Structures are given as structure tokens and as C-alpha cells.
């Protein structure tokens, strides 16, 4: 009996020890899970069963100065798949490929992938969404995403920029003002079962995310459209590489138009090249050529080293300076300073620069804003290239006098001319007038900002009167004249640097014209730049007519009354926009009603050959390229059938 009791006590003792050890192990494990690893395991559990549901806000609209929409946000459905839930991958992939116009092999790879979730196609059309809905396939679903739409297509495409799939601005104003346009992202938490299905939503369905702010631009779509069309036409005519046109209000710095060619459509941004997306007006710099002579003229007049009527000997076209020879296109002897500007004499401006000296000249180059960003509210602006005067070689004073050895952006150049137009103040250019929040509150408002006074009003008015002569008879910019208005401006024909061999490329030029109108009471300043034209390289031929057509249409659109209404042809005065004449076939002028062919831009030899081919008598004045003709292109022949051609260049 005693042995039996001892055995029972032994077994009970062993059982107690066993359960005690088991309890200690369980308590230790519980302590480990609940205390030592509690937070970590909690996070793992939440990752498996809870998911943050991100709701993207609706981006604000982008509108021009009149309220015309340039960018809008719409909602589009995107198709996704949960591969593990698809029972018949073959038939589902065939149906998806047919409806969404996708590659069958690619779709099948996606829906058979070892992943819990894959996108099939983002932002599909409403018609595609209806067909997917009708498909009712397990494992295939759709989700609404914001979709950015640009109703004007390529209009101001490089300025506006574009948006990525996640509603983030990637270029242009969409990027620069992304914080205002995008709004704030909303989120909530959903609970999922073991298969990943939503079983509990905490406020997602009713989650209201306020949209982003609306952007109101300074751009005018009518002027922008005009600038783009005129630029495209001249690029095609002269077979140029690229082009830029900018129109600015001189007293405020508001940009009314900013056109780039090649054009860019942000609706298809992924299919277009980086060169198309590039906003060349601020991201590229060029040697300005003769348009830069106006900067030297302003500095020399302001410093009093020259007067309008001071005479300079222009050495009959060749001038030895600093071991080099400075050339003029045409030989000239003694000329007053105003005439030197009118005919754009390199030698004359070299002698003016000698009187001004490099230190004072450099001071005004900086004051006009060169070598520094203009501050315009778009990304990617570069400061150009401006070397300190102590690093200039002996010849640099001369080359800087006529716009070589320095690089400037088109935006810098147009704002420098705006400085002369507005009485001597350098303004900061801007593209956005204001940002308006979803409740109508003004979140941001840009105001005209004076950077600095550069020259006196007296100097600017004197220089403006001299620039008017550039567009009059005998000047290089006659083709920039606008009927009924006086135009002040300057032509430029600059060589391009040869990046491969050094020096300047033999055949590559940049033709440009910058000016303002009306000359005595400017309403707009415009720049036109044509990069590497092949048919003709002179700014007075390739760029000045574009300025004229843009200025003519813009002045009419802005309801600016002509200064000389008697000189405005009825067709021009009545047209809402300048209409480019479509010429009839260039047949012989036999006294019939055939239209006069267009000779403008042709060389002397080309003009003679063309006239001979159609049997026209020609009288010519000057040498180089045709800049003006009488009768005008598209007009009617007179009784004698004689064509008068003026040539320059």
C-alpha cells in the first residue's frame, strides 16, 4: 500500500513539474509575443488585414487671361487584375486584349503573374469601360483615377507642361505650381479578409477631398494661337530647325504669348521627344547678334559718350581692330550714330564700344538682366553666358558690341527691349496672374515687379526714336512695318558656334527681330527667333515678317487704334486676324487678272530666274535678298507689267 502511495505521489509530482514547465514556457512565449514583439506583430497584422486607401485630389484647372481652359481634370477608369482569382486566364486575356487593343501575350503574362495585383491599362475610354463592365470577369476590376486633359491640344504646350499618372506635375507650369494645383491627398483605412477583399471601409465612400487651386494665366489664347501659326508657317517656308516667338506687355511684364516650335501636345507627352517638350524661350541661350547692339546704344547714350548725330567713319566695310578685321555687310563712310543703328554697322558699333570702354559696357549688360535669370515663373530657366570684363580678350569688346561672345535667352532679350519700351525699367516677366482656391479665395497673386531702373526715360525715348528708323526705308527691318503704326525694333543675324570644331559654323545662323509697337506708346513687345533657316538667313527677311503679322493681329485683338488709319488697308482693318494670302499659280503677267507672285526672300539670282520664267519685266534696287516688292504679293499687275524689287543683305 505504501509503495502504491509513493508511486502516485511520484506521478503527481512529475505531472506538476510537467504542467509547471509547460506553464512557464507558455507564459514566456506569451510574454515574448505580447510584450517583447507586440508592436512588431501588431504592425504585421495590420499590414495583412488593413490597408491605407489613398484618394488623389482633383487638380485645379489652368485658364488663360479670359477664362479659356487650357488644362482640366477629368476622371477616367483604370483596369486592374487579381491574377489568383481568375479562373480562365486564356479567355479573359483574349477578351481584355480585344477590348483594350493590347497585345495578347502581354496581357496573358500580366494575369498569370504570381502577384496579388497588376494594372492592365490605365485611364481607359468610357466605351472601353462599358465593355469591361459587361465582361463581369472574376478578378478583373476598375478604379477611377484623375486624368489630365488639355482641350487646346498643343497650344502653349511647353509652357503648361504635363502631369504623370500619380497626378504630379512633371514639366512647365504644372510642375512649378504643383503645390497649388494638385491639392492635398486624402486617405482612409480599409479592412481586408484573407483573400484581400474589402470587408470594412472606414469612411472611404464618403471621403470628400477638396480640389486643387485654379491657375489664371497672363497668356491670351488668341495671341498665342496667332504666334504659333505664324511661327510654324515661317519655319516651314525657310526650312528652319526651330523657332521662338514671345509677346510681352512692357509696363507689367505679363507674357501674352510664348510659342515654341517644334510644337508639343501634352495630351500625348509620352510619345513625344524631349526636344519637343523643351521650352526653348527660357531653357536655351543663343548669341543674339545685332539685336544686342541696342544694349550698347542704350549704354552709350545714357553715359553721354555719344549723341544721336555724332559722326563715325565706318571704314568702307573693313576695319582692323585688335589683330582682327571687323567687317560690315555693306561699305559705309561717315555715318551719324542713328544711321549706324539703322544700317546695323559692326564697325560703327565697335568704335562706339571703344569710347564707352569695357567696364561701363559690362555694367549695363548686367543691368539689362543678362547673365542672370529673368525670374519668370516656369522651371528650367538658364542665365545664359556672360564673362567678367577682366577675362575679355582685346577683340571681345568689338564682338560684344555686335552680339558675339555672349549668350542670352530669348526671354532675357525681349525683357531688355521691354525696358526701352516702358521708359527704362527692367520688369520681372510672369505667366500666372493668380491662383484661386476651391472656395474662391486667392491663394497667390503675382503683381508687376520692377527689378531696377536701367536707363533714364529720356534715353529710352531717344533710343526708341532711333529704333523706328530701323523699320523705315533704308533700315534692315522694313519688313516688320505694321500698317497704321510706327514700329521700333532691331534685326539680328547671328552665327552659331561650331561645337565640334570650335569657332563658328559656316552655314548655321539664327535670324531674329525684336521690337515694340506703337513705338511712342508701346502696347506690346515681341521677339521672333528662327533657328538655322536654310532658304534665307537674315533676320530682316525670316523673322521681321513674323513680327509684323503677330503684331498686326495682336493689336487688332487688343483693340488698339491705328496711329495712321489712312495707311491701313481696308482688308487689314476689317480682318479679325491677319490672313495669309494664298497666291494663285505663278503664270505670266499678260494683263489678265493673274495674281502677282511672291518674290520676298529670294536671292538676286533666284528673283531674276523666276521673273524670266514668267515673262515679267523687273527693276531692282540694292543687292542681296528681296525684302520688298511692288506690286505686293497677291496684288494686281499695273498696265506696264513691271515689278520693282528692293534687295538687302
SVG drawing of the C-alpha trace seen along z (x, -y; Angstrom):
<svg xmlns="http://www.w3.org/2000/svg" viewBox="-23 -115 70 117">
<polyline fill="none" stroke="black" stroke-width="0.4" points="0.0,0.0 2.8,-2.3 4.5,-1.6 1.3,-2.4 1.0,-5.8 4.6,-6.6 4.1,-5.8 1.0,-8.0 2.9,-10.8 5.7,-10.4 3.4,-10.5 1.6,-13.6 4.9,-15.3 6.1,-14.6 2.7,-15.9 3.0,-19.0 6.6,-19.6 5.4,-19.0 2.5,-21.4 4.7,-23.9 7.3,-23.8 4.5,-24.0 3.0,-27.0 6.4,-28.7 7.0,-28.1 3.6,-29.3 3.9,-32.3 7.4,-33.0 6.1,-32.7 3.1,-34.9 5.5,-37.5 7.6,-37.4 4.6,-37.8 2.7,-40.3 5.5,-42.4 8.8,-41.9 7.4,-41.6 3.9,-43.0 4.3,-46.2 6.1,-44.4 3.5,-41.7 0.7,-44.3 2.2,-46.1 2.5,-42.8 -1.2,-42.1 -2.3,-45.5 -0.3,-45.1 -2.1,-41.9 -5.7,-43.0 -5.6,-46.8 -4.6,-49.0 -4.5,-52.7 -6.7,-53.8 -5.2,-56.8 -7.6,-59.2 -5.9,-61.6 -7.4,-65.1 -8.7,-66.6 -6.2,-69.0 -7.2,-72.6 -7.8,-74.0 -5.4,-76.1 -7.0,-79.0 -5.9,-81.9 -6.5,-85.6 -10.0,-85.4 -11.0,-82.2 -10.4,-79.9 -9.5,-76.5 -6.1,-75.1 -5.9,-72.2 -8.7,-70.3 -9.0,-67.3 -11.4,-64.5 -12.0,-61.1 -11.1,-58.0 -11.3,-54.4 -8.3,-52.1 -8.4,-48.3 -6.6,-46.1 -6.4,-42.3 -6.1,-40.0 -4.4,-37.0 -5.2,-34.4 -8.9,-34.9 -9.1,-34.5 -10.4,-31.0 -9.9,-31.0 -6.8,-33.1 -6.9,-32.3 -10.4,-33.5 -10.1,-36.5 -6.8,-37.6 -8.3,-37.3 -11.3,-39.4 -9.1,-42.1 -6.7,-42.3 -9.6,-42.8 -11.5,-45.4 -8.4,-47.4 -6.5,-47.0 -3.5,-45.4 -1.0,-42.7 -2.5,-39.3 0.8,-37.8 1.5,-40.8 -2.0,-40.7 -1.7,-37.0 1.7,-37.4 0.1,-40.0 -2.9,-38.0 -0.9,-34.8 1.8,-36.6 2.5,-35.5 1.3,-38.8 -1.7,-39.8 -2.4,-42.9 -1.4,-44.1 -2.5,-47.1 -3.8,-46.1 -4.4,-49.5 -4.6,-53.0 -7.2,-55.6 -9.4,-53.9 -12.1,-55.4 -15.8,-55.3 -16.6,-52.9 -13.9,-50.5 -15.1,-50.8 -18.6,-49.7 -17.3,-46.6 -15.1,-45.7 -18.1,-46.1 -20.2,-43.9 -17.4,-41.3 -18.1,-40.6 -15.0,-38.5 -13.8,-37.4 -10.5,-39.0 -10.9,-42.0 -11.9,-45.3 -11.8,-49.1 -10.9,-52.1 -11.5,-55.8 -8.3,-57.9 -7.9,-61.6 -7.0,-62.2 -5.4,-65.4 -6.8,-66.8 -5.6,-69.7 -8.6,-70.9 -6.4,-73.2 -4.0,-70.4 -0.5,-71.7 -1.4,-75.4 1.3,-76.6 2.2,-73.0 5.8,-73.7 4.5,-76.4 1.7,-74.5 3.7,-71.2 2.1,-67.9 1.2,-65.6 2.2,-62.0 -0.1,-59.1 0.1,-59.9 -1.3,-63.4 2.1,-65.0 3.3,-67.9 6.3,-66.9 7.1,-69.9 6.1,-73.6 3.5,-75.4 2.1,-72.0 5.4,-71.4 6.2,-75.0 2.8,-75.4 2.2,-71.8 1.7,-72.5 -1.2,-74.8 -2.8,-72.9 -2.6,-69.4 -4.3,-70.0 -3.9,-67.7 -4.1,-63.9 -6.8,-62.2 -6.7,-58.7 -8.7,-56.3 -8.2,-52.7 -9.9,-49.6 -10.0,-46.1 -9.4,-43.1 -10.2,-39.4 -7.7,-36.5 -8.3,-36.8 -7.6,-40.6 -11.2,-41.6 -12.6,-44.7 -14.8,-43.8 -14.9,-47.1 -14.4,-50.6 -13.8,-53.4 -15.2,-56.5 -13.8,-55.9 -17.1,-56.1 -18.0,-59.4 -14.5,-60.8 -14.5,-64.3 -11.2,-65.7 -11.2,-69.4 -9.8,-70.0 -6.6,-72.0 -6.5,-75.7 -7.3,-77.1 -4.4,-78.9 -5.3,-82.0 -2.6,-82.9 -1.5,-86.1 -1.5,-84.3 -4.1,-85.2 -5.1,-82.2 -5.9,-84.3 -2.4,-85.9 -0.8,-82.6 -2.6,-80.8 -1.6,-83.5 2.1,-83.4 2.2,-79.6 0.7,-79.6 2.9,-82.4 6.0,-80.8 5.1,-77.4 4.5,-78.9 7.9,-80.7 9.7,-77.6 8.2,-75.6 8.9,-78.3 12.6,-78.7 13.1,-75.0 14.4,-76.1 15.3,-73.8 13.3,-75.6 11.7,-78.9 10.5,-81.0 8.0,-83.9 7.3,-85.8 4.8,-88.7 5.0,-90.7 3.2,-93.7 6.1,-96.1 4.7,-98.0 3.7,-95.0 5.9,-92.1 2.8,-90.0 3.6,-87.4 0.7,-87.4 2.2,-84.6 5.1,-82.3 5.4,-80.0 7.9,-77.3 8.5,-75.2 8.6,-72.2 5.3,-72.1 4.3,-69.8 1.0,-68.2 0.8,-67.4 -2.1,-65.0 0.4,-62.6 3.5,-63.6 4.9,-60.0 5.1,-59.7 6.9,-63.0 10.6,-63.7 12.5,-65.7 13.2,-68.4 9.5,-68.9 8.9,-69.3 11.7,-71.8 10.7,-75.4 13.5,-77.0 12.4,-80.5 13.9,-80.1 16.0,-76.9 18.1,-77.7 20.5,-80.6 21.9,-82.0 24.4,-84.5 22.0,-87.5 23.9,-89.1 22.9,-92.6 19.8,-92.8 22.4,-93.2 23.6,-96.5 20.6,-98.2 22.1,-97.4 25.3,-99.1 23.4,-102.1 21.4,-102.5 24.6,-102.4 26.4,-104.9 23.5,-107.3 22.9,-107.0 26.6,-107.6 26.7,-110.6 29.7,-109.3 27.8,-109.6 24.9,-111.6 22.3,-110.7 24.0,-112.8 27.7,-112.1 29.6,-111.0 31.7,-107.9 33.8,-106.7 32.8,-103.2 36.0,-102.4 34.1,-101.4 33.3,-98.0 36.7,-96.8 38.3,-97.8 41.5,-96.4 41.0,-96.0 43.0,-94.1 44.7,-92.0 41.4,-91.0 39.3,-92.5 35.8,-93.7 33.5,-93.6 30.2,-95.3 27.8,-93.7 27.8,-96.9 30.5,-99.5 29.8,-102.9 31.9,-106.0 30.9,-108.7 27.6,-108.0 25.7,-109.6 25.1,-107.3 21.4,-107.0 22.3,-105.8 24.8,-103.3 22.0,-101.7 19.6,-101.8 22.0,-100.0 23.5,-97.9 27.2,-98.7 29.5,-96.4 32.4,-98.8 30.4,-101.8 29.4,-99.9 32.9,-98.8 34.0,-102.4 31.2,-103.3 32.2,-100.5 35.8,-101.9 34.5,-105.2 32.3,-103.6 35.0,-101.2 34.5,-97.6 33.8,-98.3 30.9,-100.7 29.6,-98.5 29.6,-95.4 27.7,-97.3 24.8,-98.0 24.8,-94.5 24.2,-93.3 21.7,-96.0 19.6,-94.9 19.4,-91.4 21.9,-89.4 23.9,-86.7 21.1,-86.2 17.7,-84.5 14.8,-86.8 12.7,-85.2 9.9,-84.1 7.7,-81.5 8.5,-78.4 11.1,-75.8 14.3,-75.3 15.4,-78.9 19.1,-79.4 21.1,-82.6 23.0,-82.5 26.7,-83.2 28.3,-86.5 32.0,-86.7 33.5,-89.3 35.3,-92.1 38.7,-91.2 38.6,-88.0 37.8,-89.6 40.5,-89.5 41.3,-92.5 38.8,-91.6 36.0,-90.8 35.0,-94.5 34.3,-94.5 32.5,-91.2 30.3,-92.0 29.4,-95.3 27.7,-93.4 26.4,-90.4 29.1,-87.7 30.9,-86.1 27.8,-86.4 24.8,-84.2 21.3,-85.2 17.9,-83.6 15.0,-84.9 13.2,-85.8 16.1,-88.0 16.2,-89.7 12.5,-90.5 12.6,-91.9 15.6,-94.1 13.6,-95.7 10.6,-96.0 12.9,-98.1 13.4,-100.5 9.7,-100.5 8.4,-101.3 10.8,-104.2 13.8,-102.4 12.6,-99.9 13.6,-96.2 10.4,-94.2 10.2,-90.6 8.2,-88.6 5.4,-86.3 2.9,-83.9 0.5,-83.4 -1.8,-86.2 -3.3,-84.5 -4.2,-81.1 -7.7,-80.8 -8.7,-78.1 -11.8,-75.9 -13.8,-78.3 -12.9,-81.3 -10.1,-82.5 -7.0,-84.0 -4.0,-81.7 -1.4,-83.6 -1.3,-86.7 1.5,-88.0 1.9,-91.7 4.1,-93.8 7.6,-93.9 10.3,-96.4 13.7,-94.8 15.6,-98.0 15.8,-101.2 18.3,-100.7 18.3,-103.9 16.5,-107.2 13.2,-107.9 15.0,-110.5 17.5,-107.8 14.8,-105.3 12.7,-107.7 15.7,-108.8 16.6,-105.2 13.0,-104.3 13.0,-107.1 16.3,-105.7 14.9,-102.2 11.9,-103.5 14.4,-104.3 15.4,-100.6 11.9,-99.7 11.7,-102.7 13.1,-103.0 16.8,-102.2 16.7,-100.2 17.3,-96.5 13.8,-95.9 11.5,-97.3 9.5,-94.0 8.5,-94.5 6.3,-97.5 2.7,-97.3 0.2,-99.3 -1.1,-102.3 1.5,-102.0 5.1,-103.0 7.3,-100.1 10.6,-100.3 12.9,-97.4 16.1,-95.7 17.1,-92.8 19.7,-90.2 21.6,-87.6 23.9,-85.7 26.4,-83.0 26.1,-79.8 29.1,-78.2 30.6,-75.1 30.6,-72.8 32.6,-70.1 35.5,-72.1 35.4,-75.3 34.8,-78.8 31.6,-79.4 29.7,-77.1 29.9,-78.2 26.3,-77.8 24.3,-77.9 22.7,-81.2 20.0,-82.5 17.7,-85.2 15.8,-87.3 13.8,-90.5 12.8,-92.2 10.7,-95.3 7.7,-97.2 4.6,-98.8 3.2,-101.5 6.7,-103.0 5.7,-106.1 3.1,-104.4 4.0,-100.7 1.3,-98.1 3.3,-95.1 6.9,-93.9 7.6,-90.9 10.6,-88.7 10.8,-86.3 13.8,-83.9 14.3,-81.5 17.0,-78.9 19.1,-77.6 16.9,-78.7 18.2,-77.2 16.5,-79.3 17.4,-82.7 19.4,-83.5 18.7,-87.2 16.6,-88.3 15.1,-91.1 13.7,-88.6 12.9,-85.5 11.9,-87.0 10.7,-90.5 7.6,-89.5 6.5,-87.1 6.8,-90.0 4.6,-92.1 1.9,-89.5 1.8,-88.8 1.8,-92.4 -0.9,-93.3 -3.2,-90.6 -2.5,-91.2 -3.1,-95.0 -6.4,-94.4 -7.4,-91.8 -6.4,-94.3 -8.5,-97.0 -5.5,-99.4 -6.5,-102.1 -4.1,-102.8 -1.9,-105.9 -2.3,-106.5 -5.7,-105.0 -5.4,-106.3 -2.5,-103.9 -4.4,-100.8 -5.8,-98.8 -9.5,-98.0 -8.9,-94.3 -6.4,-94.6 -8.6,-96.9 -11.6,-94.6 -9.9,-91.3 -10.1,-89.8 -6.8,-88.1 -4.2,-88.7 -5.0,-86.3 -2.1,-84.9 -2.7,-85.4 -2.9,-82.2 -1.4,-83.0 -2.7,-81.8 -0.4,-79.9 2.5,-81.9 1.6,-82.3 2.9,-85.0 1.7,-88.5 -0.2,-89.2 -2.5,-91.9 -5.1,-89.4 -6.3,-89.1 -3.4,-86.8 -2.1,-87.4 1.4,-88.9 3.8,-86.1 5.8,-86.3 9.4,-87.3 10.2,-88.2 13.1,-86.2 14.6,-85.3 18.2,-86.0 19.1,-88.3 19.8,-85.3 16.6,-83.5 14.5,-86.6 15.9,-87.1 15.3,-83.5 11.8,-83.5 11.0,-86.8 12.4,-85.4 10.4,-82.2 7.1,-84.0 7.9,-86.8 8.0,-89.8 10.0,-93.0 11.9,-93.7 13.6,-96.8 15.9,-96.1 17.4,-98.3 20.2,-97.1 21.9,-93.7 21.3,-90.5 17.8,-89.3 14.4,-90.7 12.9,-92.4 10.1,-94.4 8.3,-94.3 5.8,-96.4 3.1,-95.3 2.8,-93.4 2.4,-89.6 -1.1,-88.6 -1.9,-92.0 -2.7,-93.0 -0.3,-94.0 -0.3,-97.5 -0.6,-98.3 3.1,-98.1 3.6,-94.7 6.8,-96.0 7.9,-94.5 10.0,-96.7 12.2,-94.7 14.2,-96.2 17.1,-94.0 19.2,-94.0 21.6,-91.7"/>
</svg>
